[in-house]
Amino acid sequence: MSLDKMRNIGIMAHIDAGKTTTTERILYYTGKIHKIGEIDDGQATMDWMAQEQERGITICSAATTTSWKNHQINIIDTPGHVDFTAEVERSLRVLDGAVAVICAVDGVQPQTETVWKQADEFAVPRICFMNKMDRIGADFFGSMDDVHEKFGVDCLALQIPIGQGPEFEGVIDLLEMKEIRWNEDDEGETFTITDVDASRLDQAQEWREKLIETVAGSDDALMELYLDGKEISVDQLKKAIRAGTIRRTFVPFVMGSARHNQGVQPLIDAIVDYLPCPTDIPPAKGLKFHKDESQEVEVPCDPSKMPLGLVFKIQYDREMGPLSYVRMYSGKISSGMQIYNLNKKKRERVNRILRMHADKSEAMDTLQAGDIAVIIGLKLAQTGDTIGTEAFNVLLEQPKFPQPVISVALEPESMSEKDKMTETLEILSREDPTFTSHEDAETGQLIISGMGELHLDVLVTRMKDDFGVKCNVGAPQVTYRESVSGSAEASEKFEKTLAGKENTAGLTITVEHRETGSGNSFEVTCKHNDIPDEIMEAIKNGFMSSLDSGIKYGYPCTDIAVKVTAIDYNELTSTGFAFEACAAQVFDKACNAANPEILEPVMNVDISCPKEFVGPASSQLSQRGGNIMGQDSKSSGEIIHAQAPMANMFGFTTNLRSATQGRASFSMEFSHFQIKAGGLSSF
């Protein structure tokens, strides 16, 4: 398949906006599945995980490939729930384009804003599918204005509705100026195209004029034709819409009701016509290493160049082991070939390459640049690893994942379960980078951490059901962070004789506070050319483990800058072990002198409720130390935007429901860490 006939797209939206239903319909009409599965019945093809079917939500971003009008479309169905933000983030990283599914009744919902911002961050061109046009309260034009106001983008309506809500009959295609209606008898597989009815002609012409004006505004050649009053052909318009979409000048809109099989074929046409192929977007950027130096280089999407790909997801399969989802950026990889993992600096063999269709698969011989597939046989690969050859030493940018904010204690039911549990945790943390586990040094308990209560609940259920681990789970706890509010310098000497051999090391460092949210940094500012690499590696490891294990309470550190200003190295007695130990000691000494602080996670909270319950809902939040940041009015009710400490939000669902007669709901995502009220004394 030539690259210009390939589309790598993601479907993104707020939870319940109809992403998975839309994907299901795309697969049905492109002939990939022969029966439409419903989410409400737990039958959706893309939600293949048992828990996804039970809960009716998407947890894993499933990958599938289908074809339409001689084009290959790789689709990644991403989760809408905020707890699975890492799944969305890593999918957007490897996509060329996206379809944003927006609910015609509710418009832009809180999670839509999150995924939209993530897509902006990765500069992903997108089109919008206005779903649920047949629902009471559906408002295509109002919801489109909502997108324009919230995101400041120019919206380009390619269609306008024939009736809205229960009166929704079909759409008017503004490019061809035809009416399209879908036939219920064959699940929308066929549709009738007629001329625009005289009663709707004026409105259709008004919107077509707007479309031409917007498109011509982004294309000089069309602007000349437009100003001269000349006719602009449909092909010229399509070409300009494609160029404008890829440049992100505007966002095209189509609509329908995926649940009732209306509007899906024009959406697939729009994917093929307007979203970019792998060569339409700027080349991926990577870091090329030479000795200690690195420089940013571009990686053009070319199958004839050196192989380079990014592992963007790991999924564990009982029979096949780890499945590595790979997006190839350059060259090609064939099954049976040896590849080099640039992050792990190890070679591995590609046993098989599979083209995935949700949880089914077909074998492939070669995976080439621009394509997405699954590689079997990579035992060391983790999410974010770059694979290729030693000759082409370029590291693709690793996805950045948010830090876990909530923890629970896990205990195996018996000692015989302990090994099985440790093995399972290792598999799950390779699959999901926002899930971590560690043993508490004081209590000896195993602590697992994640992005929210639902996230941990899903993972623990998977451990029990999918991996058969028998374990008990403690109550959720907040994951705090430690930092310093000042700066300090410290020196430390380490001398110890072990097995008759002297081990010595000496370090001087400064630690200081970094801007909130900027994370930790480590650098060596003194001259170290004559010190062996393994000693420098040991010093770095010593500080990295100290930053992970905290200052006073064992919580990971954040926003601390560590600078090594002097190294006392003796080539006869200095060892890596001595420097690691010395780093830990000098770190503790410096941090304790730099005003250590305890930080707590603060969450962005969005409450959706009817107007009459705004007061009770706000008061519930204020009682938990929340700050109201603002409020939006929607046709479906009010949305309260607030921030509150994570520690105060446990059990909030129950209180909110009882205060609002069960009519309010809320979503929560991590915002930032702030100094804990009451400081260290409240601990």
JOBEL-V290015 format. One line per field, one symbol per residue. ss: DSSP state (H for helix, E for strand, - for the rest). psi: psi as a letter, one per 40 degrees, with the letter a starting at -180 (. if undefined). Layout:
ss=???
psi=???
This chain:
ss=--HHHEEEEEEEE-----HHHHHHHHHHH--------------------HHHHHH------EEEEEEE--EEEEEEE----HHHHHHHHHHHHH--EEEEEEE---E--HHHHHHHHHHHH---EEEEEEE--------HHHHHHHHHHHH--EEEE-EEEE--HHH--EEEE----EEEEE--------EEEEE--HHHHHHHHHHHHHHHHHHH---HHHHHHHH------HHHHHHHHHHHHHH--EEEEEE-EHHH-E-HHHHHHHHHHH---------EEEEEEE--EEEEEEE--------EEEEEEEEEE---EEEEEEEEEE-EEE---EEEE----EEEE--EEEEEE--EEEEE-EEE---EEEEE---------EEE-----EEE---------EEEEEEE--HHHHHHHHHHHHHHHHH----EEEE------EEEEE--HHHHHHHHHHHHH-----EEE---EE--EEEE--EEEEEEEEEEEE--EEEEEEEEEEEEE-------EEEE--------HHHHHHHHHHHHHHHHH-------E--EEEEEEEEE-----E-HHHHHHHHHHHHHHHHHH--EEEEEEEEEEEEEE-HHHHHHHHHHHHH---EEEEEEEE--EEEEEEEEEHHH---HHHHHHHH-----EEEEEEEEEEE---HHHH-
psi=hideehhhiihiiiheefdddddddddddeediehhhiddefehddgehdddddefihdihihihiihfeihhhhhhiiehdefdddddddddeidiihhhhhedeahiddddddddddddefhiiiihhifeeihehgdddddddddddefihhhheiiigiiaeehdaihhedefihhhihddffediihhiihideeddddddddddddddddeehddddddddefihhidddddddddddddefdihihiiagddffhedddddddddddiiidediiiiiihhhhbeiiihiigigheeaihhihheihhhhddeahhhhhhhdiaihiieihihhddefiiihhdihihigbeiiiiidihiheihahhhehdeiiheihibiddgghhihiihiiiieiiiihhididdeddddddddddddddheehiiihhddeeihhiiaeiddddddddddddddefhhiihiiiiihiiiaieaiiiiihihhhhhfehhhiihihiiiihihheeaiihiheihfdehiddddddddddddddddeiddeeiiiifhhhhheihghhedehidddddddddddddddddefgiihiihhihhhhhiideeddddddddddffihhdiiihideaihhhiiihddeehedddddddeffeeiiiihihcihihhheadde.
